[in-house]
Amino acid sequence: MRTASLKCQLGNFWRAASGNVTTLFALSSTMLFIVSGAAIDYGRLTNIKNAYTSAADSAVLGAIASAVTAEKAAGGKSDSDAVKKIVADAEKAGISIWTSNIANLGLEAGSEPKISVTKTGNVWHAQLSVDETVKTSFMGAVGITSNNIHIVSDSSSEVGKTREFWDYSIVVDDSSSMGLGATPAVMSAMMANSKIKCSFACHYDSSGKSDTFATARAAGYKLRIDLVDEAVDGMVNTMKDAEVDENITGALYGMNNNIDKLVMPTTDLQSIADHDIKIALTPSSSGNTNYRASMNALTGMVGKAGDGSSSVKPLKAVFIVTDGVHDTVAPESNATKLISKDHYDGPMDPAFCSKMKENGVLVGVLYIDYYVQAGYEGYISGFKSQMLPNLQGCASEGLFFNATSPEGITAAMQDMLVATLKASAVRLTQ
C-alpha cells in the first residue's frame, strides 16, 4: 500500500509537472511568435516608409522643376495670374509623379497627399505630406492590425541661380548571381522547375543552345536583376522630374568580368529606363565579377568631376548596385578562395574605388545581400563578414545603402540620387 501510494503521488507530480512544462512551452512559443512577427512587421513597415518617402521626395523635386521650367518659359513673368497657373500646374505635376511612383512600387495609395507650391521672392517652395495606414501581418494576433506613418518632404529652388550640371553613371552588377529569384517563392519554383533546377537562372544547358535565364523569363519568374531594372527606371524618372534645360546626363553600365557599355552618356534619360538589363551567363566565366578590372575601366570612362557650371564641367556621381562578391578566373589579393576551377572568390577591395573618389566623383553603393541556397553556404562563409564593410568603404560618405526587398531596393536607389540632388539648384530642404 505504501509503495502504491508513493507511485500514485509520483504519477500526480509528473502529470502536474508535465502540464506546467506544456503550458510554459506554449507560452514561450507564443511569445517567440509575437517577437518574431513584430520584427518582421517592423522591417516591412520601415521598407514601406522609406519607399513612400522616396516617392514624396521625387514628387516635390518634380513640382519645383515644373515651376522653374514654366517660369522660364513665361519669360520670368511674376504677375499673380501667371504665378497662380504655375502653382496649379506644379502641384498637379507633383501629385502625378507621386501617383506614378506609388504604382511603380506596387504600393496602395490609401489617402491623397497634400501638396503646396508657393513662391517667396525668387524662391519656389514645395511641400508634400501624406498619412498612410499599413496593415500588419503578424501583430494582429495581439490586436495590432495596422500602423500609421506620416511622411513630409520639402523642396526649394532659387530662380536665377546658375544651374548645376550633373553626370550620373548607373552601374548594375549583371553577373550571373543577379539571376537569383526575386523572392523565396520564386526561388522554390525555379528549384522545382525541371528546366532550371536552381535558385539562380544563370546557366547555359549542356548543349549551349539554351539557357535558364531565358527559361525563367519565359516562365514569368521575376529575378533579382528585374528588381534592379525596375529600380533603375524609378531613379531615371526622378532624374527627369528634377531636370531643367538638359542639365542632367545619364549612362548605364553592366558590371561583370569588365564593364559593359549598355547606354552611353546621354541627355535622353528615357533611353536608360527603356533598356532591358540582362545578365552575363555562366559557366563561360563571363558571369564572374572582377571588381578590379571593372572599377579600373569605369574610373577611366567617368573621368574627373567638374564644378557643375556647364555641360562640359559637370559634377559627377557613380551609383553601383552589386551583391559584393569578387569572382575571378585567377586568384587575386582580395579573392583567394577557390570555389571551382575558374572561380576564385572574395570580398571587393574598397581601394578599387579610391581613384574615382580622388577625381572628385561621388560614389554611391547599394549592397544587395548575396544569397546562397542551402548546402552552399561554405562558398562565402570565409569572407562574408567583410562584404558589407568593404562596400561601405568604397562609397562616399552618406552614399552607402543596404537592401534586399523590392521596396528597399527601389527606395535606396532613389535615396542615392536624392542625396546628390540636395546639393543642386533644385534641392530637398528636409
Secondary structure, 3 states (H helix, E strand, C coil): CHHHHHHHHHHHHHHHHHHHHHHHHHHHHHHHHHHHHHHHHHHHHHHHHHHHHHHHHHHHHHHHHHHHHHHHHCCCCCCHHHHHHHHHHHHHHHHHHHHHHHHHCCCCCCCCCEEEEEEECCEEEEEEEEEEEEECCCHHHHCCCEEEEEEEEEEEEECCCCCCCEEEEEEEECCHHHHEECCHHHHHHHHHCCCCCCCECCEECCCCCCEHHHHHHHHCCCEHHHHHHHHHHHHHHHHHHHCCCCCEEEEEEEECCCEEEEEEEECCCHHHHHCCCCCCCECCCCCCECHHHHHHHHHHHHCCCCCCCCCCCCEEEEEEEECCEEEECCCECCECEEEECCEEEEECCHHHHHHHHHCCCEEEEEECCCCCCCCCHHHCCCCHHHHHHHHHHHCCCCCEEECCCHHHHHHHHHHHHHHHHCCCCEEECC
